[in-house]
Amino acid sequence: MSKRRVVIGLLGTKLDHVSRRRDRWSQWRPTVAVCQQVDLIVDRLELLFDRSSTSLAQHVAADIRSISPETTVNEHSLVIDDPWDFEDVYATLYSFARNYRFDTDDEEYLVHITTGSHVSQICMFLLTESRHFPGTLLQTSPSTRQRGQSDPAGMYRIIDLDLSRYDQLAERFQQEHRESQSFLKSGIETRDESFNRLIERIEHVSLATDAPILLAGPTGAGKTQLAKRIFKLKRYRDLVAGELVEVNCATIRGDQAMSTLFGHIKGAFTGATTNRPGLLKAAHGGVLFLDEIGELGLDEQAMLLRAIEEKRFLPVGSDVATTSDFQLIAGTNRDLLADVRSGTFREDLLARINLWTFTLPGLADRRDDIDPNLDFELNRFAESAGRKVAMNSEARKRFLDFASDPTTAWRGNFRDLNAAVTRMATLASGGRIGVELVDEEIQRLRQNWGDCGEAAGRDQEVLESVIDQTRIDAIDRFDRVQLAEVIRVCRASKSLSAAGRTLFQVSRLAKQRPNDADRLRKYLQKFDLSWEQVHSI
């Protein structure tokens, strides 16, 4: 047995009204037209109207009963003081929906949204979308005129709000998100899953709120680049109209910080010959990026807190507050909680900017992303230098092996990677980076990092003195460290037996007849090496 069809709709005070100069049966009237559709049988119409339109509602109900006797019309007089007051209209319709007895097992509901004010139509849409009206939307419209004639029944369309059923719309929505996330990553096809999830969350928050965002992470992790991308994304989506104003707080101190951030008036201090609006004012309507916010003094922090909360602050030397409405993005490589405990950072300011905190990992924690970032840096060099530089396969493998090694420090993170690629690309002859340039750059990076990676560098040198790089690449990192130490001991020993006694000093005590020379010889044979090869170097 099919369900009964019930239409819920508002009376149209203008569209449902009949002009005295026209025949009411030749005029398209949306509420009446709902019940004139040949293939849309309406069992019951719930007609909602303001009490001031009671007479019109009665006439419309009478006409429906005459042309569609199978339709039961229930009239509902509502009290709406102001049809253009969203809160008033929504509350009235919400109350009706809450008190109406819906029977979804035996009835299907269509919510007619063609009539009523724009405010009431929006409210009906929202209440249907939220399932307070458990139905689908019904929209009617007049037919196109043919030879001067019009069809008073017009046309209708049923709109399903379940967007998951619209594959094309859903795919378009997902594509938009993918494009936004790719934009935040500068188009780099990153592979690190945790980083991709982080960017996905940043994209969502950036587009959903103008609350402060705190970007934490080590120097060179990409905080400044990401802040610029967030601003551009918001600008592209028309979420901000102003500019991006950025300042590194580590470069400003004392009165200079106050004046730079909050501005000053003429005569505020020696040298203040003119008024200065300050960076907070310049960021009005846009985004203010304060990198290394932990470097601000306590006085600047107090004024910044007021500016964030009240959108007002006092320029230096002024008794009159100025206003600026901006979104704050802050960057830091410090532990601000530790700074709060030490008294160098205000706890109330941290609480205010800590609503959305995202910690960017360093390059050493994203080794899976070094490969695509290498291509990004090569392309960036090509754009800036005006010439394209590539790496041959052997050189690329050598560099990536080094870059992905757990002992490679990447102390400067992406700044180190950028500098390395820039140096190699600049020195590349014929537009191609070879193994020699890679080895030279690896040595340079190790020297720049000092002790970091020094042991690994020494191990590499020892191994290279005995076997070629291809064979080294085929050895596990664990075995490389061990083999390098064995070679050092062999070089420092007078004989195979002496080297064995040194290497097996502890374990040989547990043996009744230790044969240290034989154990060492067999170990070296695993790597196709002999005592003569490692000792004679």
N, C-alpha and C positions, 0 to 999 in steps of 0.2 A: 504494500500500500504506500503510495507516494505521500510525501509530507505536504501539509497545508502551507501555502505561500503567504507571508505576512510582509507588508510594506510599512515602514515607519518613515514619515516625512513631515517637514514643516510646510505650513501654508505660505504661498507666495503672495504677499499683499499687493504686488504689482502684476506679476506674470499671471496669477490666477484670477485677477480681477477682469470683469467683462465690461468693455466700453459700451456705452449706451448706443453708440452709432454703429455697432457691429453685431452680427448674429453670433451668439455665444458658441454655437456648434460649428462655426467656420473658423474660429480663433483657436490657436494652439495655447492650451493652458496646461502646464506641466503636471500638476497634481491630477487633473482629470485625465490627461493623456496616458498616465501610468496604467489606468484601468481600461484604456481603449486598445491596448496592444493585443493583436490576434493570438500571438504565441506566448503571451505572458499573462496567465490567469491569476488574478489576485483574489485570494480568499478573504483577506481582511486588510483594511487600511487603518493604521493608527495615525490620525491627523492631528498634528501638534500646531497650536496657534496661540498668539498673544490674545489676552482677553479683550483687547480693543478691537480685534478683528473677528469677533464672534459671529456677526451677521454674515460676513463673507464666507466664513467657514461653513455655516449652515447651508448657504446657497451651493457651495462646491460639493458638500456631502450629498445634497439632494440630487444634483446633476449626476454624480457617480452612481447613485442608486438607480437612476433612470436608465443609464446606458450600460450598467454592469450590475444587474440585480443579484448576481452570485457573490458580489463583494459586500462584506459587512464593514461599515464605516464607524469607527469609534473616535469621537471628538474629545480632545484633551486641551482644556484651557490652561495656559501657563501664565505666570506672572513674571514678566521681564520688564524691569524699570527702564533700562537703556539697552536697546538691541545692538549698540555698538560698543558696549562695555564687555570686554572679553570675560572677565571674572564673573560678572553677573550672568551672562548667557551660559557659560560653561557650567556654573554651579546649578543652574536651573535644569539643564539637560542631563547633567550628571545625576541629579536627584530623581529625575524621571526614570533614567536607566536603572538605578538602584532599586526603585520601588516596583518596576514592571516585572511581571512574572513570565519569564521566558521559558519556553518548552522546546528545547532544541531536539528532543527525541522525535517529536511529532510535527514540528514546524521549522521552516526555513525563513530567514529574515533578510530582507533587502532594505538598506538605509538610503532613502532618496535624498540626494545632496544638491539638486538643481535649484531648489527654491530657498528662500530665506536670505538674510544679509550675509555678507562675506564672513562676518564673525561667526554667525551660527553655522555656516557651512564648514568652516574650519573646526569648530567644536564637534560637529557631528562626525567629521572625518577622524578626529583624535579619539573620540569615544568608541568608534568602530575599530580603529587600529588597536586600541587597548583591550578590545573584546568586552567592553561594558555593553556595547550593542553586539551580540554574537552573530554577526551576519556579514554580508558583502555589500559593497556600495552600488547604488543604482543611479545612473545619470541619464536624463532625458534631454532631447533637443528637437527643435522644429525641423521638418523635412525641407529639402531645397525646393524652391518653387518651380513648377513646370507649367508653362503656358498660362502664367498668371494665377495658377491654382496652388493651394497649399493643403497638406494633409494635417488636419487638427490632431491626429494621433501622434504625429512626429516619429521620432526614432528613440531607441533606448540602448544603453550599454551597461553591462554588469562588469564591475571592476573588482578583481580579486586582489586583496592586500597581501597575500602570501608571496613575498618577493622571491622566496626560495624556488618557486615554481617557474620563475622566469629566468631560464638559464643564461640568456644573453645579458640581462641586467645584472645578474649575480657575477658573471664573468667580468663585465665592465667594472663593477665595483671592486673586485679583487685585483684587476689589472691596475686600477688607479692606486691601490695600496702598494702594489709591487713597484710601480713607477716612483711613488713617493719614497719608499725605502731605498730604492736604487739611487735616487737623487741624493739622499742623505749620505750614502756610501760613495759618492762621487762616481757612480757607475761601475764601481769595482765589484766583480762577482766573488764576494767573500765566501769562504768555505767553512769558517769556524761557526758552528751552530749556536754556541752561547752568544757570540757577538751578533749574529743575525737576529736572535731573539731580542737582544738588547736594542738594536736599531728599530725593530718592529714596535717595541714599547715606546721608544722615544718618538717615533712617527705619530703614534696614536695620541700621546700626551700633547705633543706640539700643536696638533691640529684641534685638540679638544679644549684647551685651556690657555689662558694668558697668565697663569700663576707662575711664580719664579721657578726656574729650573737650575739645578746645581750639577755641573759636570765635573766630576772628580777624576783623578788619574795622574800618572806620572808625566813629567815634562816630555813633550814630543809624542804623546799618545793620540793627538789629533783633536783636542778640545776646541781650539780656535777654529779650525776648519769646520768642525761639526756645528758650532754656533752660527757660523756664516751660512751654512746649508739650511739650518732650521729657519733662520730669518728669510732666506730666499724662498723656501717652501711656503711659509706663511704669507709672504708677499704675493707669490703666484696664486695662492688660494684666496687672495683679497681679505686676509685676516688682519693685516696691518697696513696702514697707509703711510706711516712715517719711515724713517731711515734706520739703518743699523749703526749704532754708535759704539765703538769698542775702545777700551783702554786697558793697559796692563798696570794694575795697581802697584806692582813692584817698582814702577818707574816714577811714582809721585810720592812726595813726602810732605808732612806738616801743612803749612799754609798753602803750599802749592797744590796739595791734594784737595783741600777744601775749595780753593778757587777753581781748580780744574773740573771738579765734579759738580759743585753747587753754584758756581759763578760768584761774582762780587759786584759791588757798586763802586762807582768812582769815588776815590778817596778812602776806601776801606783800609788801605795800608800803603806804605811807601811804594810808589811805582804803579799804583792802580789809577791810571790817568783816564780810563774810560770804563764804562759798564761792561761786564762780561757775563753772558747768559749761563755758561757752564754746560757740561755734557749731559746732565740729567734733563735739562730743558731742551737740548738739541734732540734728545731721544723721544720727545713727546709724540705719541701716536705710533711709535716704532718699538725697537728692541735695544736695550742697553746691555752690552756684554762687558762685564767686569772680570777680566782674567786675573788670576792670583788674588782673589778677594781677601784671602787671609793676611795679605800684606797691609791692608788698611789699618790706620790707627783707630783707637777706641772712639774718639770724637767723630771721625768720619763714619764709623759704623753706626753710631747713634743717630746721626742725621739721615743716613741711608735707610735705616729702619723706619723712620717717620715718613720718608719719601715713598717707601713701598706701601706702607699701610694707609697713609692719608692722601697720597699723591700731592703733598705739599712740603715745602722746605724753605729755609731762609738762606738767601745768598749771603756771602761774607760781608759784614758791615751793614746789612739791611734789617729793618724792623718789619718789613712787609713780606709776607710769604708769597712765593710764586708756586705755580702748579705745573705738574707734568704727569701725564698718564702714559706709562711705558711698561713693557714686559721686561723683567730682569732675567738674564742668563748669566750665571756666575761660574767661574772656573777656578779650580784649586788643585794643587798637587800636595797640599798639606793635610794632616789629620786635624780637622777643625774641632772634633770632639776633644782631642788632647789640648788644643789651643784654648778651648773653653775652660778646661780644668786648670790650665796654667794662668788663666786670667788675661790672655792676649786676644781673645775673641769673645764677643758678646753672646751669651746663651740665647737671649731673646731674638737676636738677628739670625742665628743659626736655625732656631726653631721656625723662623719665618721663611727661610730660603731652602729648608730641608724637606719641603713637601714632596718634591720630585727630584730625587738624587740619582744620577746615573754614573757609575764608575767605569771609565773606559780602560780596558786592559792595555798593557804595553805590548810592543811587538814580540817580545820574548814569550808572551802568553798567547800569541796568535800565530804560531809558526806555520799553520796550514794556510794562512792568508799571505804569506810572503811571496809566493809564486804570482798570484794575480796582482799584488801590489808592485812587483817588479815590472810587469807590463805597464801598469799605470804610471810609474815613474819614468819609464822610457818614453812613453807617449807625451808626458808633461815636458820632458826635455826637448822632444821634437817640436812641440808648440812654442817653447820659449826661444830655442836656438835656431829654429827655422830649418832644421835638417834632421832626417830620421836616422837613428842608430839602432842596430840590432845586435844580438849576441848569438854566436854560433852554439850549436847544441852542447858541445863539450864544455864550453865556458859557462853556459847557463847551468849545466848540471853541477859543475864545480862550485859555483857561487851558491846555488840552492842547498847543496850538501853542507856547505859552511854555515849558511844562514839558518838552516833548520837544526843544526847541531845543538843539543841542550846546553852545551858549555859556551855557546856564542852569546855574549852578554847583551848586545843591543842596548847599551846603557842610554843612548839618546833616542831610542825607539825609532819612530818613522823619520825623524830628522837625520838620524844616522843612515838610514836606507836611502833617503833622498840624496844626501851628500855623496854616498858611495856611488850611486848610479850616475850622478852628475859628473863626478871625477872620471869614472870609466868612460862615459860617453864623450866627454870633452877630449880625452886622450886617444880615443879610438880613431885609427887611420882607416880610411876607406869605408867609414860608416859601419864598422863591425868590431864588436868587443871580443877579443880572444882570451885564451887561457892565461897568457902571460899577464895581461892587464888585470884579470880577476885575482891571480895570485898576488900581484902587487897590492891590490886594494885590500885583500884579506890581511896582508901583513901590516898595512897602514892602520886598519881598524883595530887590530890587536894592540898595536903600539899606542893608539889613541886611548884605548880603554885601560891601559896600564896592566895591573895584576889580573883584571878580569879576563879570563880566557888564556892567560899566559901559559898555564900548565898544558892546556890542550894544544897551544901553539908549539910548545917544546916537544910534546909527544909527536906531533905531525912532522916536525923537522927530523926527529930521530927515525921515524918510519920511512920517510922519503929518502933517507940516506942509504936504505937497504933495499927497498922494494918500490915499484912504480905506483902511481896514483890509482891506476885501474885495480891493482891488487889490494891497495888500502881500502878502496871503496867497497870491496867485497868482504871486508872483515867487520864483524860487529864492533860497536863502540867499546863494549866491555873488554873484548879481546885486544883492541888497539891499545888501551891503557896498560894492560898487563904485558903485552908484547914489547911496548916501548920501554918499560921498566926492566924487562929481561935483557934487552939489548944494551941498556946502560950498564947493568951489572957485568955483562960479558966483556964489554969494552974496558971496564975497570979491573978485571981479573986477569991473572997470569995464565990460568989454564981452565979447561972445561970443568974439571973437578972442583977447582976453587970457586968458580962461578956457581956451581951447583950447591956447594956447601953454604954459600951466602944466601942463595934464593930459597933453599929448603932447610934453613937453620932450625926451625921449630919442628916440622913434621919428620925430619930425619932422625930425631931422638926417639921416636916411637918404633923405629925399625931396627931389627937386630943386625942386619947387614945392608946398610943404606948404600945405594949405588947412585950417587948424586949426578955423576956425569951421564949415566945412561938416561936418567929421568929428564935431564936438560936437553940431551940430544933428541929424544923422542918429541919433546915439546916443540923444539925448533923445526923438526920435520913436518909437523902439522901445517906449517906455513911455508914449506919448501925451502927452509933455510938451514945452513950448516954453521958449526962453530967458526970455521974459517971465514965465512962471509961476514958474520957479525963482529968478530974479534979484530979483523984486519983493518977495519975502517978507522 
